[in-house]
């Protein structure tokens, strides 16, 4: 075997080791998806759940049981309503019957009045019977009122539940629409801030309580001040300028660039009330100046 053959032999051996390592890696990370789906219940345990197929069947059975329970409850409710309606009809019929009996007894009483002397004892018995019938009629009327009240309470609960359901659905739809609007407003605001190169954190633009001096005034409306980032001055912050002796409010300046011990600002157009010059005082607010003026 010449040198080239030996080289190919060694190369084949090395590639065999490489492909063998690939095969071992693939085998170690391989998942038996069919086993995960079809694993029987008796093989579950020790970190191996029941197959997805059987989990799906269990979920379908549970859904079917819940559906059957709902149907049963609806059927029971209908039967209860029908029973109450039937009892109510019976009570009404019995009440009408008692009224007819009462009318008959009243007619008989009128006929027997003419024979009062002959039938005094019979009249007493009839009066007692009439009172008994009246008491029974009162009890029946009371029961009928109770049943009607129960029916009205059930109807009221159902109506209230339906109204609450409709209100909840409307409120959910409104909140979803509001969430979409707020998300769009947030996205638009963030895009505008990014377009102008501004920071979206409000705390970034908060100016600390600082006091400094105007060190230079440029011809292009820019001024330099003696305080910078180490003093709490931030890009985009607004400072106030007053005369060195505190006799005049001169206007506002907006921070454009900051360094540790100084900053470059621009005079805010429309807010200037006097010529700014070196030596003027720079402050974050004028509360102490106003207090002194008073």
C-alpha positions in Angstrom: 0.0 0.0 0.0 1.4 3.4 -1.0 1.3 6.6 1.0 -1.9 7.8 -0.6 -3.7 4.6 0.3 -2.6 4.9 3.9 -3.8 8.5 4.0 -7.2 7.4 2.7 -7.4 4.6 5.2 -6.7 6.9 8.1 -9.2 9.4 6.8 -11.9 6.8 6.4 -11.2 5.7 10.0 -11.5 9.2 11.4 -14.7 9.9 9.4 -16.1 6.6 10.8 -15.5 7.9 14.3 -17.1 11.2 13.5 -20.3 9.7 12.0 -20.4 7.2 14.9 -20.4 10.1 17.4 -23.2 11.8 15.3 -25.3 8.6 15.4 -24.8 8.3 19.2 -25.8 12.0 19.7 -28.9 11.7 17.5 -30.0 8.4 19.3 -29.5 10.0 22.8 -31.7 13.0 21.9 -34.4 11.0 20.0 -37.9 11.0 21.3 -40.4 8.3 20.5 -43.4 10.4 19.6 -45.6 7.4 18.9 -44.9 6.1 22.4 -45.9 9.6 23.9 -49.2 9.5 22.0 -50.1 5.7 22.3 -48.5 4.9 25.8 -51.1 2.7 27.6 -52.4 3.5 31.1 -50.7 0.5 32.7 -47.3 1.7 31.5 -47.7 5.3 32.9 -45.7 6.4 35.9 -42.2 7.1 37.0 -42.2 10.4 35.0 -44.0 8.9 32.0 -47.5 10.3 31.6 -50.4 8.5 30.0 -50.4 8.7 26.2 -51.9 11.8 24.6 -54.6 9.7 22.9 -55.9 8.4 26.3 -55.7 11.9 27.8 -57.9 13.2 24.9 -60.4 10.3 25.5 -60.5 11.2 29.2 -61.2 14.9 28.4 -64.0 13.9 25.9 -65.6 11.7 28.6 -65.4 14.4 31.1 -67.0 16.9 28.6 -69.8 14.4 27.9 -70.5 13.9 31.6 -70.7 17.6 32.2 -73.0 18.0 29.2 -75.2 15.2 30.6 -75.3 16.9 34.0 -76.4 20.2 32.4 -79.1 18.4 30.5 -80.3 16.6 33.6 -80.4 19.9 35.6 -82.4 21.5 32.8 -84.8 18.6 32.7 -85.2 18.6 36.5 -85.9 22.4 36.4 -88.6 21.9 33.7 -90.2 19.0 35.7 -90.2 21.2 38.8 -91.8 24.1 36.9 -94.4 21.7 35.4 -95.2 20.2 38.8 -95.6 23.7 40.3 -97.9 24.7 37.4 -99.9 21.5 37.9 -100.3 22.1 41.7 -101.3 25.6 41.0 -104.0 24.5 38.5 -105.3 22.0 41.1 -105.4 24.6 43.8 -107.3 26.9 41.5 -109.8 24.2 40.6 -110.3 23.3 44.3 -110.7 27.0 45.2 -113.4 27.3 42.5 -115.1 24.2 43.8 -115.1 25.5 47.4 -116.6 28.7 46.2 -119.4 26.8 44.5 -119.9 24.8 47.6 -119.9 28.0 49.7 -122.5 29.5 47.3 -124.7 26.4 47.6 -124.5 26.6 51.3 -125.4 30.3 51.3 -128.4 29.5 49.2 -129.4 26.7 51.5 -129.1 29.0 54.4 -131.4 31.5 52.8 -134.0 28.8 52.2 -133.7 27.5 55.8 -134.1 31.0 57.3 -137.8 30.8 56.7 -137.8 27.6 58.8 -135.5 28.9 61.5 -137.7 27.8 64.4 -137.9 24.3 63.0 -134.3 23.9 62.1 -132.2 25.8 64.7 -129.9 22.9 65.4 -129.4 22.2 61.7 -128.5 25.8 61.1 -125.8 25.6 63.7 -124.3 22.6 62.1 -124.4 24.3 58.7 -122.7 27.4 60.2 -119.9 25.3 61.7 -119.4 23.5 58.3 -119.3 26.8 56.6 -116.6 28.0 58.9 -114.6 24.9 58.3 -114.9 25.3 54.5 -113.8 28.9 54.8 -110.7 28.0 56.8 -109.8 25.4 54.2 -110.3 28.0 51.5 -108.0 30.4 53.3 -105.3 27.7 53.7 -105.6 26.9 50.0 -105.3 30.5 49.1 -102.2 30.9 51.3 -100.6 27.8 49.7 -101.4 29.2 46.3 -99.7 32.5 47.2 -96.7 30.7 48.5 -96.3 28.7 45.3 -96.7 31.8 43.1 -94.0 33.6 45.2 -91.6 30.7 44.7 -92.3 30.7 41.0 -91.7 34.5 40.8 -88.4 34.1 42.8 -87.2 31.5 40.3 -88.1 33.7 37.4 -86.4 36.7 39.0 -83.2 34.8 39.6 -83.1 33.6 36.0 -83.7 37.1 34.7 -81.0 38.5 36.9 -78.6 35.9 35.8 -79.3 36.6 32.1 -78.8 40.3 32.6 -75.6 39.8 34.5 -74.3 37.5 31.7 -75.1 40.1 29.0 -73.5 42.9 31.1 -70.4 40.8 31.6 -70.0 40.0 27.9 -70.5 43.7 27.0 -67.9 44.7 29.6 -65.4 42.1 28.4 -65.8 43.3 24.8 -65.3 46.9 25.9 -62.2 46.1 27.8 -60.8 44.1 24.9 -61.4 47.1 22.6 -59.8 49.5 25.2 -56.8 47.2 25.4 -56.3 47.3 21.7 -56.6 51.1 21.7 -54.1 51.5 24.5 -51.7 49.2 22.9 -51.9 51.2 19.6 -51.5 54.5 21.5 -48.4 53.1 23.3 -46.9 51.8 20.0 -47.5 55.2 18.3 -46.1 57.2 21.2 -43.0 54.9 21.3 -42.5 55.3 17.6 -42.7 59.1 17.9 -40.1 59.1 20.7 -37.8 56.9 18.7 -38.3 59.1 15.6 -37.0 62.2 17.5 -34.3 60.2 19.3 -36.0 60.7 22.7 -35.8 58.3 25.7 -39.1 56.6 26.6 -38.3 56.7 30.4 -40.0 59.8 32.0 -37.4 59.8 34.8 -34.7 60.5 32.3 -36.0 64.1 31.8 -36.5 64.9 35.4 -34.1 67.9 36.3 -32.6 67.8 39.8 -32.6 71.0 41.9 -29.5 72.7 40.5 -28.0 76.2 40.6 -25.3 77.5 38.2 -24.1 80.3 36.1 -24.1 81.2 32.4 -20.4 80.9 31.3 -20.8 81.9 27.6 -23.4 83.1 25.1 -23.0 82.2 21.4 -24.3 84.1 18.4 -26.6 81.2 17.3 -28.8 81.3 20.4 -26.8 78.7 22.4 -25.5 79.2 25.9 -23.0 77.3 28.1 -23.6 76.8 31.8 -21.4 75.8 34.7 -23.4 72.7 35.8 -23.5 69.4 34.0 -24.4 65.7 34.3 -22.7 65.3 37.7 -25.1 67.9 39.1 -28.2 66.2 37.8 -28.7 68.1 34.5 -30.2 65.9 31.8 -30.6 66.3 28.0 -34.1 67.7 27.2 -34.5 69.4 30.7 -35.6 73.0 31.0 -33.8 75.5 33.2 -34.6 79.1 34.2 -32.3 82.1 33.9 -32.4 85.2 36.1 -30.1 88.3 36.3 -27.1 87.9 38.6 -28.5 90.3 41.2 -31.9 88.6 41.0 -33.6 91.7 39.7 -35.0 90.2 36.5 -36.4 86.9 35.1 -34.7 86.4 31.7 -36.4 83.2 30.3 -35.9 79.5 29.8 -33.2 77.4 28.2 -33.4 73.7 27.1 -30.5 71.4 27.6 -29.0 70.0 24.4 -25.7 68.4 25.4 -24.2 67.6 28.8 -20.7 66.9 30.1 -19.8 66.1 33.7 -19.2 69.7 34.7 -20.9 71.8 32.1 -23.7 71.8 29.5 -24.8 73.4 26.3 -28.4 74.8 26.1 -30.5 76.7 23.6 -32.8 79.6 24.5 -36.4 78.6 24.3 -38.1 80.8 21.6 -41.0 82.8 22.9 -40.0 82.4 26.6 -37.1 84.9 26.6 -37.9 88.1 28.5 -34.4 89.7 28.5 -30.9 89.4 27.1 -28.9 86.6 28.6 -25.3 87.3 29.3 -22.4 85.6 31.1 -22.7 85.6 34.9 -26.5 85.3 34.9 -27.8 82.7 37.3 -29.3 79.3 36.2 -31.8 77.5 38.3 -34.1 74.5 38.0 -37.0 76.4 39.6 -37.7 79.9 40.9 -39.6 79.1 44.2 -36.8 80.5 46.4 -36.5 83.6 44.2 -40.2 84.3 44.3 -40.2 83.8 48.1 -37.4 86.3 48.5 -39.2 88.8 46.2 -42.2 88.6 48.4 
